Amino acid sequence: QVQLVESGGGLVQAGGSLRLSCAHSGSLFSVSPMGWYRQAPGKQREWVASIASGGSTNYANSVKGRFSISRDNAKNTVYLQMNNLKPEDTGVYYCSDRRLNYWGQGTQVTVSS
């Protein structure tokens, strides 16, 4: 069974930065497209960023220019660097193996004004 464990969330002031990590337990991590999603209270889960096995990336317009997704296949880890955070970025952030449709438990990100 593949397990995903997110970490790095926390409380930060607007304009600050956080770096989220997602550890993937599977042996085939390197061939999996990965994604980050978030869910704000009372709202539907939304896609934030994705990275293909080859390293190409895509971002939601709301985070483009502020967030950066990356991966380290040697460490079976995907990252989300979040800069210039805004209160509307608040939510639970989830990591997903898009090939297997597996999800982590999420990590809370709270951005204060």
OpenMM code with the backbone's topology and positions (N, CA, C; nanometers):
from openmm import Vec3, app, unit

residues = "GLN VAL GLN LEU VAL GLU SER GLY GLY GLY LEU VAL GLN ALA GLY GLY SER LEU ARG LEU SER CYS ALA HIS SER GLY SER LEU PHE SER VAL SER PRO MET GLY TRP TYR ARG GLN ALA PRO GLY LYS GLN ARG GLU TRP VAL ALA SER ILE ALA SER GLY GLY SER THR ASN TYR ALA ASN SER VAL LYS GLY ARG PHE SER ILE SER ARG ASP ASN ALA LYS ASN THR VAL TYR LEU GLN MET ASN ASN LEU LYS PRO GLU ASP THR GLY VAL TYR TYR CYS SER ASP ARG ARG LEU ASN TYR TRP GLY GLN GLY THR GLN VAL THR VAL SER SER".split()
positions = [
    Vec3(0.0836, -0.1176, 0.0000),
    Vec3(0.0000, 0.0000, 0.0000),
    Vec3(0.0885, 0.1245, 0.0000),
    Vec3(0.0554, 0.2180, -0.0858),
    Vec3(0.1261, 0.3439, -0.0911),
    Vec3(0.0703, 0.4364, 0.0154),
    Vec3(0.1607, 0.4993, 0.0888),
    Vec3(0.1211, 0.5966, 0.1895),
    Vec3(0.1859, 0.7304, 0.1583),
    Vec3(0.1091, 0.8360, 0.1781),
    Vec3(0.1569, 0.9716, 0.1591),
    Vec3(0.1435, 1.0464, 0.2905),
    Vec3(0.2487, 1.1136, 0.3314),
    Vec3(0.2490, 1.1857, 0.4571),
    Vec3(0.2962, 1.3278, 0.4326),
    Vec3(0.2062, 1.4240, 0.4531),
    Vec3(0.2391, 1.5645, 0.4361),
    Vec3(0.2938, 1.6223, 0.5662),
    Vec3(0.3793, 1.7204, 0.5534),
    Vec3(0.4327, 1.7904, 0.6688),
    Vec3(0.4721, 1.9313, 0.6272),
    Vec3(0.4971, 2.0155, 0.7254),
    Vec3(0.5447, 2.1494, 0.6989),
    Vec3(0.4423, 2.2591, 0.7137),
    Vec3(0.3177, 2.2235, 0.7385),
    Vec3(0.2152, 2.3243, 0.7570),
    Vec3(0.2323, 2.3973, 0.8886),
    Vec3(0.1577, 2.5050, 0.9034),
    Vec3(0.1649, 2.5824, 1.0251),
    Vec3(0.0966, 2.7157, 1.0109),
    Vec3(0.1228, 2.8019, 1.1063),
    Vec3(0.0664, 2.9361, 1.1093),
    Vec3(0.1712, 3.0361, 1.0649),
    Vec3(0.1347, 3.1208, 0.9708),
    Vec3(0.2276, 3.2193, 0.9185),
    Vec3(0.1517, 3.3482, 0.8877),
    Vec3(0.2197, 3.4595, 0.8999),
    Vec3(0.1587, 3.5876, 0.8662),
    Vec3(0.1545, 3.6079, 0.7156),
    Vec3(0.0603, 3.6886, 0.6717),
    Vec3(0.0526, 3.7230, 0.5308),
    Vec3(0.1856, 3.7782, 0.4825),
    Vec3(0.2259, 3.7335, 0.3662),
    Vec3(0.3545, 3.7716, 0.3114),
    Vec3(0.4666, 3.6756, 0.3445),
    Vec3(0.4409, 3.5838, 0.4346),
    Vec3(0.5411, 3.4877, 0.4745),
    Vec3(0.5471, 3.3681, 0.3822),
    Vec3(0.6298, 3.2719, 0.4206),
    Vec3(0.6531, 3.1547, 0.3378),
    Vec3(0.6455, 3.0268, 0.4192),
    Vec3(0.6083, 2.9201, 0.3530),
    Vec3(0.6103, 2.7867, 0.4090),
    Vec3(0.6551, 2.6901, 0.3006),
    Vec3(0.7162, 2.5817, 0.3439),
    Vec3(0.7564, 2.4763, 0.2524),
    Vec3(0.6927, 2.3461, 0.2983),
    Vec3(0.6037, 2.2929, 0.2176),
    Vec3(0.5379, 2.1670, 0.2482),
    Vec3(0.6139, 2.0516, 0.1851),
    Vec3(0.6136, 1.9398, 0.2543),
    Vec3(0.6757, 1.8193, 0.2036),
    Vec3(0.5749, 1.7061, 0.2031),
    Vec3(0.5914, 1.6152, 0.1112),
    Vec3(0.5066, 1.4976, 0.1018),
    Vec3(0.5956, 1.3773, 0.0782),
    Vec3(0.6007, 1.2903, 0.1761),
    Vec3(0.6796, 1.1685, 0.1654),
    Vec3(0.5936, 1.0561, 0.1094),
    Vec3(0.6444, 0.9883, 0.0090),
    Vec3(0.5740, 0.8838, -0.0639),
    Vec3(0.6440, 0.7525, -0.0351),
    Vec3(0.5682, 0.6510, 0.0031),
    Vec3(0.6281, 0.5244, 0.0445),
    Vec3(0.6493, 0.4251, -0.0686),
    Vec3(0.5944, 0.4505, -0.1858),
    Vec3(0.5959, 0.3526, -0.2929),
    Vec3(0.7266, 0.3458, -0.3692),
    Vec3(0.7516, 0.2296, -0.4254),
    Vec3(0.8734, 0.2079, -0.5026),
    Vec3(0.8674, 0.2699, -0.6415),
    Vec3(0.7480, 0.3056, -0.6880),
    Vec3(0.7305, 0.3618, -0.8213),
    Vec3(0.7013, 0.5112, -0.8176),
    Vec3(0.7456, 0.5779, -0.7125),
    Vec3(0.7222, 0.7213, -0.6999),
    Vec3(0.7731, 0.7975, -0.8214),
    Vec3(0.8874, 0.7590, -0.8731),
    Vec3(0.9520, 0.8342, -0.9798),
    Vec3(0.8698, 0.8410, -1.1079),
    Vec3(0.7757, 0.7504, -1.1274),
    Vec3(0.6939, 0.7507, -1.2487),
    Vec3(0.5554, 0.8097, -1.2239),
    Vec3(0.5296, 0.8555, -1.1034),
    Vec3(0.3980, 0.9066, -1.0689),
    Vec3(0.3898, 1.0577, -1.0836),
    Vec3(0.2907, 1.1049, -1.1581),
    Vec3(0.2631, 1.2480, -1.1525),
    Vec3(0.2050, 1.2807, -1.0159),
    Vec3(0.2490, 1.3899, -0.9573),
    Vec3(0.2084, 1.4263, -0.8230),
    Vec3(0.1381, 1.5609, -0.8234),
    Vec3(0.0540, 1.5799, -0.7257),
    Vec3(-0.0188, 1.7046, -0.7178),
    Vec3(-0.0396, 1.7512, -0.5753),
    Vec3(-0.0601, 1.8799, -0.5615),
    Vec3(-0.1007, 1.9412, -0.4361),
    Vec3(-0.2396, 2.0009, -0.4538),
    Vec3(-0.3229, 1.9800, -0.3539),
    Vec3(-0.4586, 2.0315, -0.3511),
    Vec3(-0.4817, 2.0972, -0.2160),
    Vec3(-0.5831, 2.1790, -0.2076),
    Vec3(-0.6155, 2.2401, -0.0800),
    Vec3(-0.7662, 2.2525, -0.0651),
    Vec3(-0.8083, 2.2611, 0.0596),
    Vec3(-0.9493, 2.2759, 0.0897),
    Vec3(-0.9656, 2.3756, 0.2029),
    Vec3(-1.0314, 2.4853, 0.1722),
    Vec3(-1.0614, 2.5856, 0.2726),
    Vec3(-1.1905, 2.5472, 0.3440),
    Vec3(-1.2106, 2.5958, 0.4668),
    Vec3(-1.3332, 2.5636, 0.5398),
    Vec3(-1.4574, 2.6017, 0.4610),
    Vec3(-1.5489, 2.5073, 0.4473),
    Vec3(-1.6735, 2.5327, 0.3781),
    Vec3(-1.6642, 2.5363, 0.2273),
    Vec3(-1.5478, 2.5042, 0.1722),
    Vec3(-1.5298, 2.5083, 0.0285),
    Vec3(-1.4867, 2.3733, -0.0257),
    Vec3(-1.5013, 2.3574, -0.1550),
    Vec3(-1.4634, 2.2353, -0.2228),
    Vec3(-1.3116, 2.2273, -0.2374),
    Vec3(-1.2608, 2.1074, -0.2360),
    Vec3(-1.1184, 2.0885, -0.2569),
    Vec3(-1.0801, 2.1365, -0.3969),
    Vec3(-0.9692, 2.2087, -0.4062),
    Vec3(-0.9256, 2.2617, -0.5338),
    Vec3(-0.7818, 2.2220, -0.5631),
    Vec3(-0.7537, 2.2098, -0.6893),
    Vec3(-0.6196, 2.1791, -0.7345),
    Vec3(-0.5309, 2.3024, -0.7236),
    Vec3(-0.4090, 2.2828, -0.6795),
    Vec3(-0.3144, 2.3917, -0.6608),
    Vec3(-0.1991, 2.3837, -0.7600),
    Vec3(-0.1354, 2.2679, -0.7668),
    Vec3(-0.0185, 2.2521, -0.8519),
    Vec3(0.0028, 2.1052, -0.8826),
    Vec3(0.0722, 2.0782, -0.9902),
    Vec3(0.1040, 1.9415, -1.0270),
    Vec3(0.2422, 1.9361, -1.0898),
    Vec3(0.3012, 1.8190, -1.0813),
    Vec3(0.4316, 1.7970, -1.1415),
    Vec3(0.4332, 1.6579, -1.2018),
    Vec3(0.4747, 1.6493, -1.3259),
    Vec3(0.4817, 1.5225, -1.3962),
    Vec3(0.6060, 1.4451, -1.3545),
    Vec3(0.6090, 1.3191, -1.3934),
    Vec3(0.7250, 1.2374, -1.3600),
    Vec3(0.8530, 1.2948, -1.4198),
    Vec3(0.8398, 1.3600, -1.5349),
    Vec3(0.9547, 1.4207, -1.5992),
    Vec3(0.9908, 1.5579, -1.5478),
    Vec3(0.9083, 1.6130, -1.4583),
    Vec3(0.9414, 1.7393, -1.3960),
    Vec3(0.8649, 1.8608, -1.4441),
    Vec3(0.7834, 1.8478, -1.5481),
    Vec3(0.7055, 1.9620, -1.5933),
    Vec3(0.5998, 1.9971, -1.4901),
    Vec3(0.5695, 2.1250, -1.4768),
    Vec3(0.4805, 2.1722, -1.3713),
    Vec3(0.3652, 2.2536, -1.4271),
    Vec3(0.2581, 2.2574, -1.3490),
    Vec3(0.1426, 2.3402, -1.3785),
    Vec3(0.0879, 2.3954, -1.2486),
    Vec3(0.0281, 2.5144, -1.2562),
    Vec3(-0.0209, 2.5821, -1.1375),
    Vec3(-0.1579, 2.6425, -1.1610),
    Vec3(-0.2360, 2.6454, -1.0540),
    Vec3(-0.3596, 2.7210, -1.0578),
    Vec3(-0.3268, 2.8690, -1.0693),
    Vec3(-0.4127, 2.9422, -1.1370),
    Vec3(-0.3875, 3.0850, -1.1557),
    Vec3(-0.3748, 3.1594, -1.0229),
    Vec3(-0.4450, 3.1134, -0.9223),
    Vec3(-0.4448, 3.1819, -0.7943),
    Vec3(-0.3101, 3.1762, -0.7226),
    Vec3(-0.2260, 3.0807, -0.7592),
    Vec3(-0.0975, 3.0661, -0.6921),
    Vec3(0.0205, 3.0848, -0.7859),
    Vec3(-0.0056, 3.1008, -0.9118),
    Vec3(0.1013, 3.1146, -1.0108),
    Vec3(0.1896, 3.2342, -0.9767),
    Vec3(0.3187, 3.2112, -0.9786),
    Vec3(0.4138, 3.3154, -0.9453),
    Vec3(0.4492, 3.3217, -0.7989),
    Vec3(0.3732, 3.2540, -0.7150),
    Vec3(0.3989, 3.2532, -0.5711),
    Vec3(0.4392, 3.1157, -0.5190),
    Vec3(0.3830, 3.0121, -0.5774),
    Vec3(0.4093, 2.8755, -0.5333),
    Vec3(0.4976, 2.8046, -0.6345),
    Vec3(0.5736, 2.7090, -0.5861),
    Vec3(0.6581, 2.6286, -0.6723),
    Vec3(0.6566, 2.4836, -0.6257),
    Vec3(0.6220, 2.3935, -0.7155),
    Vec3(0.6214, 2.2516, -0.6848),
    Vec3(0.7486, 2.1893, -0.7404),
    Vec3(0.8037, 2.0955, -0.6663),
    Vec3(0.9245, 2.0270, -0.7097),
    Vec3(0.9240, 1.8853, -0.6544),
    Vec3(1.0154, 1.8047, -0.7026),
    Vec3(1.0239, 1.6677, -0.6532),
    Vec3(1.1681, 1.6232, -0.6467),
    Vec3(1.1939, 1.5336, -0.5550),
    Vec3(1.3243, 1.4714, -0.5403),
    Vec3(1.3005, 1.3215, -0.5445),
    Vec3(1.3219, 1.2625, -0.6599),
    Vec3(1.2925, 1.1203, -0.6766),
    Vec3(1.3819, 1.0315, -0.5908),
    Vec3(1.5025, 1.0771, -0.5618),
    Vec3(1.5926, 0.9999, -0.4774),
    Vec3(1.5406, 0.9897, -0.3351),
    Vec3(1.4600, 1.0874, -0.2941),
    Vec3(1.4048, 1.0894, -0.1592),
    Vec3(1.2566, 1.0548, -0.1547),
    Vec3(1.1983, 1.0228, -0.2690),
    Vec3(1.0547, 0.9930, -0.2759),
    Vec3(0.9715, 1.1032, -0.2118),
    Vec3(1.0042, 1.2269, -0.2455),
    Vec3(0.9398, 1.3409, -0.1823),
    Vec3(0.9027, 1.4465, -0.2851),
    Vec3(0.7849, 1.5040, -0.2672),
    Vec3(0.7419, 1.6183, -0.3466),
    Vec3(0.7249, 1.7363, -0.2517),
    Vec3(0.7572, 1.8556, -0.3001),
    Vec3(0.7550, 1.9754, -0.2181),
    Vec3(0.6620, 2.0794, -0.2786),
    Vec3(0.6154, 2.1667, -0.1924),
    Vec3(0.5430, 2.2848, -0.2365),
    Vec3(0.5986, 2.4042, -0.1606),
    Vec3(0.6759, 2.4852, -0.2295),
    Vec3(0.7276, 2.6081, -0.1719),
    Vec3(0.6236, 2.7168, -0.1920),
    Vec3(0.5781, 2.7754, -0.0829),
    Vec3(0.4738, 2.8764, -0.0868),
    Vec3(0.5309, 3.0080, -0.0370),
    Vec3(0.5350, 3.1064, -0.1240),
    Vec3(0.5860, 3.2380, -0.0912),
    Vec3(0.4757, 3.3418, -0.1016),
    Vec3(0.4978, 3.4550, -0.0360),
    Vec3(0.4007, 3.5642, -0.0372),
    Vec3(0.2604, 3.5133, -0.0076),
    Vec3(0.2493, 3.4412, 0.1015),
    Vec3(0.1217, 3.3803, 0.1370),
    Vec3(0.0160, 3.4848, 0.1691),
    Vec3(-0.1068, 3.4517, 0.1337),
    Vec3(-0.2211, 3.5378, 0.1552),
    Vec3(-0.3223, 3.4661, 0.2437),
    Vec3(-0.4067, 3.5406, 0.3145),
    Vec3(-0.5079, 3.4750, 0.3976),
    Vec3(-0.5947, 3.3763, 0.3205),
    Vec3(-0.6217, 3.4037, 0.1949),
    Vec3(-0.7034, 3.3137, 0.1153),
    Vec3(-0.6335, 3.1829, 0.0803),
    Vec3(-0.5054, 3.1720, 0.1130),
    Vec3(-0.4338, 3.0462, 0.0964),
    Vec3(-0.4595, 2.9498, 0.2112),
    Vec3(-0.5270, 2.9958, 0.3133),
    Vec3(-0.5554, 2.9131, 0.4300),
    Vec3(-0.6372, 2.7904, 0.3921),
    Vec3(-0.6002, 2.6770, 0.4473),
    Vec3(-0.6730, 2.5552, 0.4225),
    Vec3(-0.5893, 2.4337, 0.4565),
    Vec3(-0.6486, 2.3188, 0.4366),
    Vec3(-0.5762, 2.1938, 0.4528),
    Vec3(-0.5182, 2.1555, 0.3183),
    Vec3(-0.3894, 2.1332, 0.3151),
    Vec3(-0.3196, 2.1000, 0.1917),
    Vec3(-0.2949, 1.9504, 0.1843),
    Vec3(-0.3307, 1.8935, 0.0709),
    Vec3(-0.3202, 1.7505, 0.0491),
    Vec3(-0.2255, 1.7200, -0.0660),
    Vec3(-0.1506, 1.6153, -0.0490),
    Vec3(-0.0631, 1.5634, -0.1529),
    Vec3(-0.1301, 1.4423, -0.2165),
    Vec3(-0.1157, 1.4283, -0.3472),
    Vec3(-0.1790, 1.3178, -0.4175),
    Vec3(-0.0855, 1.2547, -0.5193),
    Vec3(-0.0857, 1.1238, -0.5222),
    Vec3(-0.0263, 1.0483, -0.6315),
    Vec3(-0.1351, 1.0380, -0.7378),
    Vec3(-0.1226, 1.1147, -0.8429),
    Vec3(-0.2283, 1.1238, -0.9422),
    Vec3(-0.2400, 0.9983, -1.0285),
    Vec3(-0.1350, 0.9206, -1.0372),
    Vec3(-0.1401, 0.7963, -1.1127),
    Vec3(-0.2240, 0.6922, -1.0381),
    Vec3(-0.2018, 0.6826, -0.9075),
    Vec3(-0.2693, 0.5828, -0.8258),
    Vec3(-0.3935, 0.6365, -0.7561),
    Vec3(-0.4148, 0.7658, -0.7610),
    Vec3(-0.5249, 0.8309, -0.6915),
    Vec3(-0.5195, 0.8041, -0.5410),
    Vec3(-0.4012, 0.8157, -0.4850),
    Vec3(-0.3811, 0.8036, -0.3422),
    Vec3(-0.3586, 0.9415, -0.2832),
    Vec3(-0.4067, 0.9600, -0.1614),
    Vec3(-0.4018, 1.0890, -0.0939),
    Vec3(-0.3428, 1.0771, 0.0444),
    Vec3(-0.2776, 1.1838, 0.0870),
    Vec3(-0.2324, 1.1916, 0.2239),
    Vec3(-0.3428, 1.2424, 0.3144),
    Vec3(-0.3105, 1.2579, 0.4416),
    Vec3(-0.4085, 1.3040, 0.5400),
    Vec3(-0.4207, 1.4557, 0.5456),
    Vec3(-0.3266, 1.5255, 0.4873),
    Vec3(-0.3319, 1.6696, 0.4818),
    Vec3(-0.2522, 1.7366, 0.5921),
    Vec3(-0.2142, 1.8597, 0.5664),
    Vec3(-0.1463, 1.9420, 0.6649),
    Vec3(-0.2081, 2.0814, 0.6628),
    Vec3(-0.2327, 2.1349, 0.7805),
    Vec3(-0.3021, 2.2622, 0.7925),
    Vec3(-0.2089, 2.3793, 0.7669),
    Vec3(-0.2537, 2.4709, 0.6833),
    Vec3(-0.1843, 2.5963, 0.6582),
    Vec3(-0.2787, 2.7096, 0.6948),
    Vec3(-0.2353, 2.7947, 0.7851),
    Vec3(-0.3150, 2.9086, 0.8269),
    Vec3(-0.2347, 3.0359, 0.8062),
    Vec3(-0.2907, 3.1280, 0.7303),
    Vec3(-0.2251, 3.2548, 0.7011),
    Vec3(-0.3057, 3.3663, 0.7660),
    Vec3(-0.2443, 3.4364, 0.8580),
    Vec3(-0.3110, 3.5444, 0.9287),
    Vec3(-0.2871, 3.6772, 0.8599),
    Vec3(-0.3791, 3.7701, 0.8809),
    Vec3(-0.3690, 3.9023, 0.8213),
    Vec3(-0.2660, 3.9869, 0.8929),
] * unit.nanometer
topology = app.Topology()
chain = topology.addChain("A")
for resn in residues:
    res = topology.addResidue(resn, chain)
    for name in ("N", "CA", "C"):
        topology.addAtom(name, app.Element.getBySymbol(name[0]), res)
